[in-house]
Structures are given as structure tokens and as C-alpha cells.
Amino acid sequence: MRTTFLVDGMTCHHCVRHVTTELQAIPGVTEVEVELRSGGSSSVVVTCDGPLADADVAAAVEEAGYQMAPPGSLL
């Protein structure tokens, strides 16, 4: 199952590494792909074995020091 999320505040590959590490710590997550967008919300695609709770993703992103973009945000 692949789910795409938007994350605000990432500006470099260091940011991507932090978010990726936190998301990979969620049980069932098998892959994380980030499309870094400078000046906008970055696209984060999470692949997992089963359903993934938005709250778990948001908590991991916040633990990395960033925040989820509000639903309906423009890229």
C-alpha cells in the first residue's frame, strides 16, 4: 500500500534523511520516497504492508522537526 503525504519545512537532503528515518521506524513501513520541493510542500510517498494511520505519520514527521501540510494544500 502506497500513500502520499505533503510535508512542510524541508529544505535539504539533511531534512529528507530525518523524515525518512522517523517514518521508517513506523511498524510495517517498507519504503519512503521524498520529492523535495524548495519553497513548497514536499511530497512523501510511504509504502507499507498494511493500513497506515495518518496520526502515526504526523507524529513521525513532527518528531523529525517538520509538519504535515494541511489537507488541500497546493504543492
N, CA, C and O atoms as a GROMACS GRO file, in nm:
protein
  300
    1MET      N    1   0.084  -0.117   0.000
    1MET     CA    2   0.000   0.000   0.000
    1MET      C    3   0.089   0.124   0.000
    1MET      O    4   0.178   0.138   0.084
    2ARG      N    5   0.065   0.214  -0.096
    2ARG     CA    6   0.141   0.338  -0.107
    2ARG      C    7   0.050   0.457  -0.077
    2ARG      O    8  -0.061   0.467  -0.130
    3THR      N    9   0.098   0.546   0.009
    3THR     CA   10   0.021   0.664   0.045
    3THR      C   11   0.112   0.786   0.032
    3THR      O   12   0.228   0.783   0.073
    4THR      N   13   0.058   0.893  -0.024
    4THR     CA   14   0.135   1.017  -0.041
    4THR      C   15   0.090   1.120   0.061
    4THR      O   16  -0.029   1.143   0.081
    5PHE      N   17   0.188   1.182   0.124
    5PHE     CA   18   0.164   1.288   0.221
    5PHE      C   19   0.242   1.411   0.178
    5PHE      O   20   0.340   1.400   0.104
    6LEU      N   21   0.200   1.527   0.223
    6LEU     CA   22   0.272   1.651   0.197
    6LEU      C   23   0.331   1.701   0.328
    6LEU      O   24   0.263   1.706   0.431
    7VAL      N   25   0.459   1.739   0.324
    7VAL     CA   26   0.530   1.783   0.443
    7VAL      C   27   0.588   1.921   0.418
    7VAL      O   28   0.648   1.946   0.314
    8ASP      N   29   0.568   2.010   0.513
    8ASP     CA   30   0.620   2.147   0.505
    8ASP      C   31   0.750   2.160   0.583
    8ASP      O   32   0.772   2.091   0.683
    9GLY      N   33   0.836   2.249   0.536
    9GLY     CA   34   0.955   2.285   0.611
    9GLY      C   35   1.084   2.217   0.570
    9GLY      O   36   1.191   2.255   0.618
   10MET      N   37   1.079   2.118   0.484
   10MET     CA   38   1.202   2.052   0.442
   10MET      C   39   1.270   2.135   0.334
   10MET      O   40   1.205   2.177   0.238
   11THR      N   41   1.401   2.158   0.349
   11THR     CA   42   1.472   2.242   0.254
   11THR      C   43   1.596   2.177   0.194
   11THR      O   44   1.653   2.229   0.098
   12CYS      N   45   1.638   2.061   0.249
   12CYS     CA   46   1.762   2.000   0.201
   12CYS      C   47   1.759   1.848   0.223
   12CYS      O   48   1.664   1.794   0.279
   13HIS      N   49   1.865   1.782   0.179
   13HIS     CA   50   1.871   1.637   0.191
   13HIS      C   51   1.888   1.593   0.337
   13HIS      O   52   1.852   1.480   0.372
   14HIS      N   53   1.942   1.679   0.420
   14HIS     CA   54   1.951   1.651   0.563
   14HIS      C   55   1.809   1.639   0.621
   14HIS      O   56   1.781   1.550   0.702
   15CYS      N   57   1.721   1.729   0.580
   15CYS     CA   58   1.580   1.724   0.623
   15CYS      C   59   1.515   1.594   0.577
   15CYS      O   60   1.444   1.529   0.653
   16VAL      N   61   1.540   1.558   0.452
   16VAL     CA   62   1.483   1.436   0.396
   16VAL      C   63   1.528   1.315   0.477
   16VAL      O   64   1.447   1.227   0.507
   17ARG      N   65   1.656   1.310   0.513
   17ARG     CA   66   1.708   1.198   0.591
   17ARG      C   67   1.638   1.186   0.726
   17ARG      O   68   1.605   1.076   0.769
   18HIS      N   69   1.616   1.299   0.794
   18HIS     CA   70   1.549   1.296   0.924
   18HIS      C   71   1.405   1.242   0.912
   18HIS      O   72   1.363   1.156   0.990
   19VAL      N   73   1.332   1.293   0.815
   19VAL     CA   74   1.193   1.249   0.796
   19VAL      C   75   1.190   1.103   0.757
   19VAL      O   76   1.108   1.027   0.809
   20THR      N   77   1.277   1.062   0.666
   20THR     CA   78   1.281   0.923   0.621
   20THR      C   79   1.310   0.829   0.737
   20THR      O   80   1.244   0.726   0.751
   21THR      N   81   1.407   0.863   0.819
   21THR     CA   82   1.444   0.779   0.934
   21THR      C   83   1.326   0.762   1.029
   21THR      O   84   1.299   0.650   1.074
   22GLU      N   85   1.257   0.870   1.060
   22GLU     CA   86   1.142   0.862   1.153
   22GLU      C   87   1.028   0.780   1.093
   22GLU      O   88   0.965   0.701   1.164
   23LEU      N   89   1.001   0.799   0.965
   23LEU     CA   90   0.892   0.724   0.902
   23LEU      C   91   0.925   0.576   0.891
   23LEU      O   92   0.836   0.492   0.906
   24GLN      N   93   1.051   0.541   0.865
   24GLN     CA   94   1.089   0.401   0.855
   24GLN      C   95   1.080   0.329   0.989
   24GLN      O   96   1.079   0.206   0.993
   25ALA      N   97   1.074   0.404   1.098
   25ALA     CA   98   1.061   0.344   1.231
   25ALA      C   99   0.917   0.301   1.261
   25ALA      O  100   0.894   0.230   1.359
   26ILE      N  101   0.821   0.342   1.179
   26ILE     CA  102   0.681   0.301   1.198
   26ILE      C  103   0.668   0.155   1.156
   26ILE      O  104   0.709   0.119   1.046
   27PRO      N  105   0.612   0.070   1.242
   27PRO     CA  106   0.596  -0.072   1.207
   27PRO      C  107   0.519  -0.090   1.076
   27PRO      O  108   0.414  -0.029   1.056
   28GLY      N  109   0.572  -0.173   0.988
   28GLY     CA  110   0.507  -0.203   0.862
   28GLY      C  111   0.555  -0.120   0.745
   28GLY      O  112   0.530  -0.156   0.630
   29VAL      N  113   0.624  -0.007   0.772
   29VAL     CA  114   0.674   0.077   0.663
   29VAL      C  115   0.793   0.006   0.597
   29VAL      O  116   0.888  -0.034   0.665
   30THR      N  117   0.786  -0.008   0.465
   30THR     CA  118   0.892  -0.078   0.392
   30THR      C  119   0.975   0.016   0.304
   30THR      O  120   1.088  -0.017   0.269
   31GLU      N  121   0.920   0.132   0.269
   31GLU     CA  122   0.993   0.225   0.184
   31GLU      C  123   0.940   0.366   0.202
   31GLU      O  124   0.820   0.386   0.224
   32VAL      N  125   1.028   0.463   0.191
   32VAL     CA  126   0.991   0.604   0.197
   32VAL      C  127   1.062   0.676   0.082
   32VAL      O  128   1.183   0.664   0.067
   33GLU      N  129   0.985   0.749   0.001
   33GLU     CA  130   1.041   0.827  -0.109
   33GLU      C  131   1.000   0.973  -0.088
   33GLU      O  132   0.883   1.002  -0.062
   34VAL      N  133   1.095   1.063  -0.100
   34VAL     CA  134   1.067   1.204  -0.081
   34VAL      C  135   1.104   1.281  -0.207
   34VAL      O  136   1.213   1.266  -0.261
   35GLU      N  137   1.010   1.365  -0.253
   35GLU     CA  138   1.039   1.458  -0.361
   35GLU      C  139   1.048   1.596  -0.298
   35GLU      O  140   0.946   1.660  -0.269
   36LEU      N  141   1.170   1.641  -0.277
   36LEU     CA  142   1.195   1.768  -0.210
   36LEU      C  143   1.156   1.884  -0.301
   36LEU      O  144   1.199   1.891  -0.416
   37ARG      N  145   1.073   1.974  -0.248
   37ARG     CA  146   1.030   2.092  -0.323
   37ARG      C  147   1.067   2.215  -0.241
   37ARG      O  148   1.003   2.246  -0.141
   38SER      N  149   1.168   2.284  -0.285
   38SER     CA  150   1.211   2.404  -0.217
   38SER      C  151   1.104   2.512  -0.229
   38SER      O  152   1.057   2.541  -0.340
   39GLY      N  153   1.065   2.570  -0.117
   39GLY     CA  154   0.965   2.676  -0.119
   39GLY      C  155   0.821   2.625  -0.122
   39GLY      O  156   0.729   2.705  -0.137
   40GLY      N  157   0.802   2.496  -0.108
   40GLY     CA  158   0.666   2.440  -0.109
   40GLY      C  159   0.660   2.313  -0.028
   40GLY      O  160   0.757   2.275   0.038
   41SER      N  161   0.547   2.249  -0.032
   41SER     CA  162   0.529   2.124   0.041
   41SER      C  163   0.596   2.011  -0.036
   41SER      O  164   0.574   1.994  -0.156
   42SER      N  165   0.679   1.934   0.033
   42SER     CA  166   0.746   1.820  -0.029
   42SER      C  167   0.654   1.699  -0.027
   42SER      O  168   0.579   1.677   0.068
   43SER      N  169   0.659   1.622  -0.134
   43SER     CA  170   0.578   1.502  -0.147
   43SER      C  171   0.652   1.384  -0.084
   43SER      O  172   0.768   1.358  -0.117
   44VAL      N  173   0.586   1.314   0.008
   44VAL     CA  174   0.645   1.199   0.075
   44VAL      C  175   0.555   1.078   0.048
   44VAL      O  176   0.438   1.076   0.086
   45VAL      N  177   0.611   0.978  -0.019
   45VAL     CA  178   0.536   0.856  -0.050
   45VAL      C  179   0.584   0.746   0.045
   45VAL      O  180   0.702   0.713   0.050
   46VAL      N  181   0.490   0.691   0.121
   46VAL     CA  182   0.521   0.587   0.217
   46VAL      C  183   0.459   0.456   0.170
   46VAL      O  184   0.339   0.449   0.143
   47THR      N  185   0.542   0.353   0.160
   47THR     CA  186   0.495   0.219   0.124
   47THR      C  187   0.496   0.135   0.250
   47THR      O  188   0.594   0.132   0.324
   48CYS      N  189   0.385   0.066   0.274
   48CYS     CA  190   0.376  -0.016   0.394
   48CYS      C  191   0.300  -0.145   0.366
   48CYS      O  192   0.234  -0.160   0.263
   49ASP      N  193   0.310  -0.237   0.462
   49ASP     CA  194   0.247  -0.368   0.449
   49ASP      C  195   0.095  -0.364   0.464
   49ASP      O  196   0.026  -0.454   0.416
   50GLY      N  197   0.043  -0.263   0.529
   50GLY     CA  198  -0.100  -0.256   0.556
   50GLY      C  199  -0.142  -0.111   0.573
   50GLY      O  200  -0.070  -0.020   0.534
   51PRO      N  201  -0.259  -0.090   0.631
   51PRO     CA  202  -0.308   0.046   0.652
   51PRO      C  203  -0.212   0.126   0.741
   51PRO      O  204  -0.149   0.073   0.832
   52LEU      N  205  -0.203   0.254   0.712
   52LEU     CA  206  -0.114   0.342   0.785
   52LEU      C  207  -0.196   0.457   0.841
   52LEU      O  208  -0.264   0.528   0.767
   53ALA      N  209  -0.191   0.476   0.972
   53ALA     CA  210  -0.268   0.581   1.037
   53ALA      C  211  -0.203   0.717   1.012
   53ALA      O  212  -0.083   0.734   1.032
   54ASP      N  213  -0.284   0.813   0.969
   54ASP     CA  214  -0.233   0.949   0.946
   54ASP      C  215  -0.168   1.006   1.071
   54ASP      O  216  -0.069   1.078   1.063
   55ALA      N  217  -0.224   0.972   1.187
   55ALA     CA  218  -0.170   1.023   1.314
   55ALA      C  219  -0.029   0.971   1.338
   55ALA      O  220   0.055   1.044   1.392
   56ASP      N  221  -0.001   0.847   1.299
   56ASP     CA  222   0.134   0.791   1.316
   56ASP      C  223   0.233   0.863   1.225
   56ASP      O  224   0.346   0.892   1.266
   57VAL      N  225   0.191   0.890   1.103
   57VAL     CA  226   0.277   0.962   1.009
   57VAL      C  227   0.303   1.103   1.059
   57VAL      O  228   0.417   1.150   1.058
   58ALA      N  229   0.198   1.172   1.102
   58ALA     CA  230   0.213   1.308   1.153
   58ALA      C  231   0.306   1.312   1.273
   58ALA      O  232   0.388   1.403   1.285
   59ALA      N  233   0.294   1.215   1.363
   59ALA     CA  234   0.380   1.210   1.481
   59ALA      C  235   0.526   1.189   1.442
   59ALA      O  236   0.615   1.251   1.500
   60ALA      N  237   0.551   1.103   1.344
   60ALA     CA  238   0.688   1.078   1.298
   60ALA      C  239   0.746   1.202   1.232
   60ALA      O  240   0.863   1.235   1.254
   61VAL      N  241   0.666   1.268   1.151
   61VAL     CA  242   0.712   1.390   1.083
   61VAL      C  243   0.744   1.499   1.186
   61VAL      O  244   0.845   1.568   1.175
   62GLU      N  245   0.659   1.513   1.286
   62GLU     CA  246   0.682   1.612   1.392
   62GLU      C  247   0.804   1.577   1.474
   62GLU      O  248   0.879   1.666   1.515
   63GLU      N  249   0.826   1.449   1.500
   63GLU     CA  250   0.945   1.405   1.574
   63GLU      C  251   1.072   1.443   1.498
   63GLU      O  252   1.175   1.473   1.559
   64ALA      N  253   1.065   1.442   1.366
   64ALA     CA  254   1.178   1.481   1.282
   64ALA      C  255   1.196   1.633   1.278
   64ALA      O  256   1.299   1.682   1.230
   65GLY      N  257   1.097   1.708   1.326
   65GLY     CA  258   1.108   1.854   1.332
   65GLY      C  259   1.032   1.928   1.223
   65GLY      O  260   1.056   2.046   1.200
   66TYR      N  261   0.939   1.859   1.157
   66TYR     CA  262   0.864   1.919   1.047
   66TYR      C  263   0.716   1.900   1.071
   66TYR      O  264   0.677   1.843   1.173
   67GLN      N  265   0.633   1.946   0.979
   67GLN     CA  266   0.489   1.929   0.998
   67GLN      C  267   0.421   1.892   0.866
   67GLN      O  268   0.466   1.927   0.757
   68MET      N  269   0.312   1.822   0.882
   68MET     CA  270   0.232   1.784   0.767
   68MET      C  271   0.166   1.909   0.711
   68MET      O  272   0.125   1.997   0.786
   69ALA      N  273   0.155   1.916   0.580
   69ALA     CA  274   0.083   2.026   0.516
   69ALA      C  275  -0.067   2.003   0.539
   69ALA      O  276  -0.113   1.889   0.539
   70PRO      N  277  -0.142   2.110   0.560
   70PRO     CA  278  -0.286   2.094   0.578
   70PRO      C  279  -0.350   2.027   0.457
   70PRO      O  280  -0.304   2.048   0.344
   71PRO      N  281  -0.454   1.947   0.477
   71PRO     CA  282  -0.522   1.884   0.364
   71PRO      C  283  -0.566   1.990   0.262
   71PRO      O  284  -0.613   2.098   0.300
   72GLY      N  285  -0.551   1.959   0.136
   72GLY     CA  286  -0.592   2.052   0.031
   72GLY      C  287  -0.487   2.157  -0.002
   72GLY      O  288  -0.512   2.246  -0.083
   73SER      N  289  -0.369   2.148   0.060
   73SER     CA  290  -0.263   2.245   0.031
   73SER      C  291  -0.215   2.229  -0.112
   73SER      O  292  -0.215   2.118  -0.166
   74LEU      N  293  -0.174   2.337  -0.170
   74LEU     CA  294  -0.116   2.332  -0.304
   74LEU      C  295   0.030   2.294  -0.292
   74LEU      O  296   0.096   2.328  -0.194
   75LEU      N  297   0.080   2.224  -0.391
   75LEU     CA  298   0.222   2.184  -0.392
   75LEU      C  299   0.310   2.302  -0.425
   75LEU      O  300   0.432   2.288  -0.430
   0.00000   0.00000   0.00000
